[in-house]
Amino acid sequence: MADVLEILMLVCFGASWPLNILKSWRARTAKGKSILFNILIFGGYVFGAASKFVMLANGNAVKIQVIVVYLFNAVMVLADCALFVRNKRLDASDARK
């Protein structure tokens, strides 16, 4: 039951990332965004997945779906980080004009 609740928590957190990525893509600016925030969130997902791997190594039962959701969310955060870098470059290019 704890794994199901954890998956639901991760799905709730992860549901916002596609919308955030789309907003970053369309906005074409890094204004109002924080790369540090994304890095901290990414770290949280990586550490969460790592904790599941440690549990597996110690012989504990872990639903693979939990690990998959952690990693999927981490990939979405990385996509948003990549868009931040792109948008930062676009901002710099616009400032030079």
CNS distance restraints for C-alpha pairs under 8 A (distance, minus, plus):
assign (resid   1 and name CA) (resid   5 and name CA) 6.38 0.50 0.50
assign (resid   2 and name CA) (resid   6 and name CA) 6.14 0.50 0.50
assign (resid   3 and name CA) (resid   7 and name CA) 6.12 0.50 0.50
assign (resid   3 and name CA) (resid  62 and name CA) 7.52 0.50 0.50
assign (resid   3 and name CA) (resid  63 and name CA) 6.71 0.50 0.50
assign (resid   3 and name CA) (resid  66 and name CA) 6.80 0.50 0.50
assign (resid   4 and name CA) (resid   8 and name CA) 6.22 0.50 0.50
assign (resid   5 and name CA) (resid   9 and name CA) 6.21 0.50 0.50
assign (resid   6 and name CA) (resid  10 and name CA) 6.21 0.50 0.50
assign (resid   6 and name CA) (resid  66 and name CA) 7.19 0.50 0.50
assign (resid   7 and name CA) (resid  11 and name CA) 6.05 0.50 0.50
assign (resid   7 and name CA) (resid  65 and name CA) 7.54 0.50 0.50
assign (resid   7 and name CA) (resid  66 and name CA) 5.61 0.50 0.50
assign (resid   7 and name CA) (resid  69 and name CA) 7.00 0.50 0.50
assign (resid   8 and name CA) (resid  12 and name CA) 6.16 0.50 0.50
assign (resid   9 and name CA) (resid  13 and name CA) 6.31 0.50 0.50
assign (resid  10 and name CA) (resid  14 and name CA) 5.77 0.50 0.50
assign (resid  10 and name CA) (resid  69 and name CA) 6.68 0.50 0.50
assign (resid  10 and name CA) (resid  70 and name CA) 6.96 0.50 0.50
assign (resid  10 and name CA) (resid  73 and name CA) 7.81 0.50 0.50
assign (resid  11 and name CA) (resid  15 and name CA) 5.84 0.50 0.50
assign (resid  11 and name CA) (resid  69 and name CA) 7.33 0.50 0.50
assign (resid  12 and name CA) (resid  16 and name CA) 7.42 0.50 0.50
assign (resid  13 and name CA) (resid  17 and name CA) 7.66 0.50 0.50
assign (resid  14 and name CA) (resid  18 and name CA) 7.79 0.50 0.50
assign (resid  14 and name CA) (resid  73 and name CA) 5.57 0.50 0.50
assign (resid  15 and name CA) (resid  19 and name CA) 7.63 0.50 0.50
assign (resid  16 and name CA) (resid  20 and name CA) 6.17 0.50 0.50
assign (resid  17 and name CA) (resid  21 and name CA) 5.96 0.50 0.50
assign (resid  17 and name CA) (resid  73 and name CA) 7.63 0.50 0.50
assign (resid  17 and name CA) (resid  76 and name CA) 6.24 0.50 0.50
assign (resid  17 and name CA) (resid  77 and name CA) 6.99 0.50 0.50
assign (resid  17 and name CA) (resid  80 and name CA) 7.94 0.50 0.50
assign (resid  18 and name CA) (resid  22 and name CA) 6.15 0.50 0.50
assign (resid  18 and name CA) (resid  76 and name CA) 7.21 0.50 0.50
assign (resid  19 and name CA) (resid  23 and name CA) 6.15 0.50 0.50
assign (resid  20 and name CA) (resid  24 and name CA) 6.16 0.50 0.50
assign (resid  20 and name CA) (resid  80 and name CA) 7.44 0.50 0.50
assign (resid  21 and name CA) (resid  25 and name CA) 6.11 0.50 0.50
assign (resid  21 and name CA) (resid  76 and name CA) 7.75 0.50 0.50
assign (resid  21 and name CA) (resid  79 and name CA) 7.16 0.50 0.50
assign (resid  21 and name CA) (resid  80 and name CA) 5.37 0.50 0.50
assign (resid  21 and name CA) (resid  83 and name CA) 7.57 0.50 0.50
assign (resid  22 and name CA) (resid  26 and name CA) 6.16 0.50 0.50
assign (resid  23 and name CA) (resid  27 and name CA) 5.86 0.50 0.50
assign (resid  24 and name CA) (resid  28 and name CA) 6.29 0.50 0.50
assign (resid  24 and name CA) (resid  29 and name CA) 7.19 0.50 0.50
assign (resid  24 and name CA) (resid  30 and name CA) 7.64 0.50 0.50
assign (resid  24 and name CA) (resid  80 and name CA) 7.16 0.50 0.50
assign (resid  24 and name CA) (resid  83 and name CA) 6.39 0.50 0.50
assign (resid  24 and name CA) (resid  84 and name CA) 7.28 0.50 0.50
assign (resid  24 and name CA) (resid  87 and name CA) 7.81 0.50 0.50
assign (resid  25 and name CA) (resid  83 and name CA) 6.60 0.50 0.50
assign (resid  28 and name CA) (resid  86 and name CA) 7.95 0.50 0.50
assign (resid  28 and name CA) (resid  87 and name CA) 5.16 0.50 0.50
assign (resid  28 and name CA) (resid  90 and name CA) 6.89 0.50 0.50
assign (resid  28 and name CA) (resid  91 and name CA) 7.94 0.50 0.50
assign (resid  29 and name CA) (resid  84 and name CA) 7.74 0.50 0.50
assign (resid  29 and name CA) (resid  87 and name CA) 4.61 0.50 0.50
assign (resid  29 and name CA) (resid  88 and name CA) 6.42 0.50 0.50
assign (resid  29 and name CA) (resid  90 and name CA) 6.73 0.50 0.50
assign (resid  29 and name CA) (resid  91 and name CA) 5.91 0.50 0.50
assign (resid  30 and name CA) (resid  84 and name CA) 5.64 0.50 0.50
assign (resid  30 and name CA) (resid  85 and name CA) 7.86 0.50 0.50
assign (resid  30 and name CA) (resid  87 and name CA) 5.07 0.50 0.50
assign (resid  30 and name CA) (resid  88 and name CA) 5.24 0.50 0.50
assign (resid  30 and name CA) (resid  91 and name CA) 7.05 0.50 0.50
assign (resid  33 and name CA) (resid  84 and name CA) 7.51 0.50 0.50
assign (resid  34 and name CA) (resid  38 and name CA) 6.70 0.50 0.50
assign (resid  35 and name CA) (resid  39 and name CA) 6.14 0.50 0.50
assign (resid  35 and name CA) (resid  81 and name CA) 6.55 0.50 0.50
assign (resid  35 and name CA) (resid  84 and name CA) 7.02 0.50 0.50
assign (resid  36 and name CA) (resid  40 and name CA) 6.16 0.50 0.50
assign (resid  37 and name CA) (resid  41 and name CA) 6.25 0.50 0.50
assign (resid  38 and name CA) (resid  42 and name CA) 5.99 0.50 0.50
assign (resid  38 and name CA) (resid  77 and name CA) 6.32 0.50 0.50
assign (resid  38 and name CA) (resid  78 and name CA) 7.94 0.50 0.50
assign (resid  38 and name CA) (resid  80 and name CA) 7.70 0.50 0.50
assign (resid  38 and name CA) (resid  81 and name CA) 6.64 0.50 0.50
assign (resid  39 and name CA) (resid  43 and name CA) 6.09 0.50 0.50
assign (resid  39 and name CA) (resid  81 and name CA) 7.91 0.50 0.50
assign (resid  40 and name CA) (resid  44 and name CA) 6.25 0.50 0.50
assign (resid  41 and name CA) (resid  45 and name CA) 6.41 0.50 0.50
assign (resid  41 and name CA) (resid  74 and name CA) 8.00 0.50 0.50
assign (resid  41 and name CA) (resid  77 and name CA) 7.47 0.50 0.50
assign (resid  42 and name CA) (resid  46 and name CA) 6.23 0.50 0.50
assign (resid  42 and name CA) (resid  74 and name CA) 5.35 0.50 0.50
assign (resid  42 and name CA) (resid  77 and name CA) 6.03 0.50 0.50
assign (resid  42 and name CA) (resid  78 and name CA) 7.27 0.50 0.50
assign (resid  43 and name CA) (resid  47 and name CA) 6.01 0.50 0.50
assign (resid  44 and name CA) (resid  48 and name CA) 6.02 0.50 0.50
assign (resid  45 and name CA) (resid  49 and name CA) 6.19 0.50 0.50
assign (resid  45 and name CA) (resid  70 and name CA) 5.42 0.50 0.50
assign (resid  45 and name CA) (resid  71 and name CA) 6.90 0.50 0.50
assign (resid  45 and name CA) (resid  73 and name CA) 6.99 0.50 0.50
assign (resid  45 and name CA) (resid  74 and name CA) 5.68 0.50 0.50
assign (resid  46 and name CA) (resid  50 and name CA) 6.05 0.50 0.50
assign (resid  46 and name CA) (resid  70 and name CA) 7.14 0.50 0.50
assign (resid  46 and name CA) (resid  71 and name CA) 7.10 0.50 0.50
assign (resid  46 and name CA) (resid  74 and name CA) 6.79 0.50 0.50
assign (resid  47 and name CA) (resid  51 and name CA) 6.08 0.50 0.50
assign (resid  48 and name CA) (resid  52 and name CA) 6.65 0.50 0.50
assign (resid  48 and name CA) (resid  70 and name CA) 6.78 0.50 0.50
assign (resid  49 and name CA) (resid  53 and name CA) 6.50 0.50 0.50
assign (resid  49 and name CA) (resid  66 and name CA) 7.86 0.50 0.50
assign (resid  49 and name CA) (resid  67 and name CA) 5.32 0.50 0.50
assign (resid  49 and name CA) (resid  70 and name CA) 5.67 0.50 0.50
assign (resid  49 and name CA) (resid  71 and name CA) 6.81 0.50 0.50
assign (resid  50 and name CA) (resid  54 and name CA) 6.23 0.50 0.50
assign (resid  51 and name CA) (resid  55 and name CA) 6.19 0.50 0.50
assign (resid  52 and name CA) (resid  56 and name CA) 6.21 0.50 0.50
assign (resid  52 and name CA) (resid  62 and name CA) 6.67 0.50 0.50
assign (resid  52 and name CA) (resid  67 and name CA) 6.67 0.50 0.50
assign (resid  53 and name CA) (resid  57 and name CA) 6.15 0.50 0.50
assign (resid  54 and name CA) (resid  58 and name CA) 6.21 0.50 0.50
assign (resid  55 and name CA) (resid  59 and name CA) 6.49 0.50 0.50
assign (resid  55 and name CA) (resid  60 and name CA) 5.21 0.50 0.50
assign (resid  55 and name CA) (resid  61 and name CA) 7.36 0.50 0.50
assign (resid  55 and name CA) (resid  62 and name CA) 7.15 0.50 0.50
assign (resid  56 and name CA) (resid  60 and name CA) 5.18 0.50 0.50
assign (resid  56 and name CA) (resid  61 and name CA) 6.37 0.50 0.50
assign (resid  56 and name CA) (resid  62 and name CA) 6.40 0.50 0.50
assign (resid  62 and name CA) (resid  66 and name CA) 7.61 0.50 0.50
assign (resid  63 and name CA) (resid  67 and name CA) 7.35 0.50 0.50
assign (resid  64 and name CA) (resid  68 and name CA) 6.28 0.50 0.50
assign (resid  65 and name CA) (resid  69 and name CA) 6.15 0.50 0.50
assign (resid  66 and name CA) (resid  70 and name CA) 6.31 0.50 0.50
assign (resid  67 and name CA) (resid  71 and name CA) 6.21 0.50 0.50
assign (resid  68 and name CA) (resid  72 and name CA) 5.98 0.50 0.50
assign (resid  69 and name CA) (resid  73 and name CA) 6.08 0.50 0.50
assign (resid  70 and name CA) (resid  74 and name CA) 6.25 0.50 0.50
assign (resid  71 and name CA) (resid  75 and name CA) 6.21 0.50 0.50
assign (resid  72 and name CA) (resid  76 and name CA) 6.40 0.50 0.50
assign (resid  73 and name CA) (resid  77 and name CA) 6.31 0.50 0.50
assign (resid  74 and name CA) (resid  78 and name CA) 6.26 0.50 0.50
assign (resid  75 and name CA) (resid  79 and name CA) 6.25 0.50 0.50
assign (resid  76 and name CA) (resid  80 and name CA) 6.36 0.50 0.50
assign (resid  77 and name CA) (resid  81 and name CA) 6.20 0.50 0.50
assign (resid  78 and name CA) (resid  82 and name CA) 6.19 0.50 0.50
assign (resid  79 and name CA) (resid  83 and name CA) 6.32 0.50 0.50
assign (resid  80 and name CA) (resid  84 and name CA) 6.16 0.50 0.50
assign (resid  81 and name CA) (resid  85 and name CA) 6.39 0.50 0.50
assign (resid  82 and name CA) (resid  86 and name CA) 6.28 0.50 0.50
assign (resid  83 and name CA) (resid  87 and name CA) 5.90 0.50 0.50
assign (resid  84 and name CA) (resid  88 and name CA) 5.94 0.50 0.50
assign (resid  85 and name CA) (resid  89 and name CA) 6.31 0.50 0.50
assign (resid  86 and name CA) (resid  90 and name CA) 6.30 0.50 0.50
assign (resid  87 and name CA) (resid  91 and name CA) 6.08 0.50 0.50
assign (resid  88 and name CA) (resid  92 and name CA) 6.27 0.50 0.50
assign (resid  89 and name CA) (resid  93 and name CA) 6.09 0.50 0.50
assign (resid  90 and name CA) (resid  94 and name CA) 6.12 0.50 0.50
assign (resid  91 and name CA) (resid  95 and name CA) 6.17 0.50 0.50
assign (resid  92 and name CA) (resid  96 and name CA) 6.44 0.50 0.50
assign (resid  93 and name CA) (resid  97 and name CA) 6.78 0.50 0.50
